[in-house]
Amino acid sequence: MPHDVIAQITLSHVLLPLKRPISDAKVMTGVQKPLTEVSLTFAEITTRDGHTGMGFGYVLRAGGKAQFAHAQELAPFLIGEDPNDIARLWHKLAWQGASVGRCGVAVQAIGAFDTALWDLKAKRAGLPLAKLLGAQREAVPTYNTSGGYFGTQIEEVCANADRALANGIGGVKMKVGQPDVAEDIRRVVALRKHLGDGVPIMIDANQQWDRTTALRFGRAVDELRLVWIEEPLDAHDYEGHAWLNARLDTPIATGEMLTSEESLRRLIERESVTYLQPDAPRFGGVSPFLNVASAAAQANLKLAPHFVMEIHLPLAAAYRGDTWVEHFEWFEPLFDERIEIRDGSMQLPKGPGFGLTISEQTRHWTVASERFGAS
């Protein structure tokens, strides 16, 4: 009997409004404007035999229309293909867009399909994706970021941290990198004093320092026993992060802004980080993430995937080394299900695949859609 084949693909462009404008160091320094919405490209795949899979990619600020448009170009090349052949299909789509490269939007559009195919494969097997990949754990330590953005007074940051911990979160992250370095340090010290020595705290500079400033700041907060300093330098300064990582007691974390498998491998090869922070939708989906995670494990790195807990939770659960998952509430309205959090960790979903169903509200936020293949 012939293998099952992809019969239909539905693409949707969704604009998710945020409850309040979001500002990090890039806004404080005038590089960007506050974030008010998130653009997403959803891919829903159905096979001839009735199996389904859902995946998505996202864009913060400019680029969402381009991501959706490229996905529209690629979708027809999957119709009639065997959904089991995930690796081959990734490269097939990459070759269709070869003239625009293998990073950024070119692979982010592929990532929506790739993620949907992994969801489909796990659903067909009747397994949560983490179990299909070979889960190392039933729950993954989690930290919250959304309560520590700029525009939030330190008293509110502390209150947000208390609320997160009371709700089962395991640690908290606060933004730094504003022009007033002394104020940054004051805020970090105040949060540590408020929470005490036992609560994991991370800080994120969003690429706003040069090497000298990063070294001085790192030495000033080394005694606070932070879990990591995130993106202290330009995301592509591999040598600078390695230089800094060798000089501070506090671990360095970065990788979220890199949009190709090759660039993330450079961080690993040059010993630039203690915590690698890949973002699966940003560099092509689950397949390239698994490749990078394998290389990171060989280098004995710790893993802290960036954002998108809905995708990264099962991937982190399958990582053999130490790992964290970042907790953001932003995407919760997109799905009917909620990830359970308790005792400092996210619990793996019990349902097959990612265990997610697109909500009716998401349909109302859809600004464009197109269907490919047979009805």
ABEGO torsion letter per residue (X at the ends): XBBBBBABBBBBBBBBBBABBBBBAAAAAGABBBBABBBBBBBBBBBAAGBBBBBBBBBBEBGAAAAAAAAAAAAAAABGBBAABAAAAAAAAAAAAAAAEABEAAAAAAAAAAAAAAAAAAAAAGBBAAAAAGBABABBBBBBAAAABBGBBAAAAAAAAAAAAAAGBABBBBBBGBABAAAAAAAAAAAAAAAEAABBBBBBAGGABBAAAAAAAAAAAAAAGBABBBGABBAABAAAAAAAAAABABBBBBGAABABAAAAAAAAAAGABABBBBBAAAAGEAAAAAAAAAAAAAAGBBBBBBEGAAAAAAAAAABABBBBBBBBAAAAAABABBBBBBGGBBBBBABBEAGBBBBAAAAAABABBBBBEBX
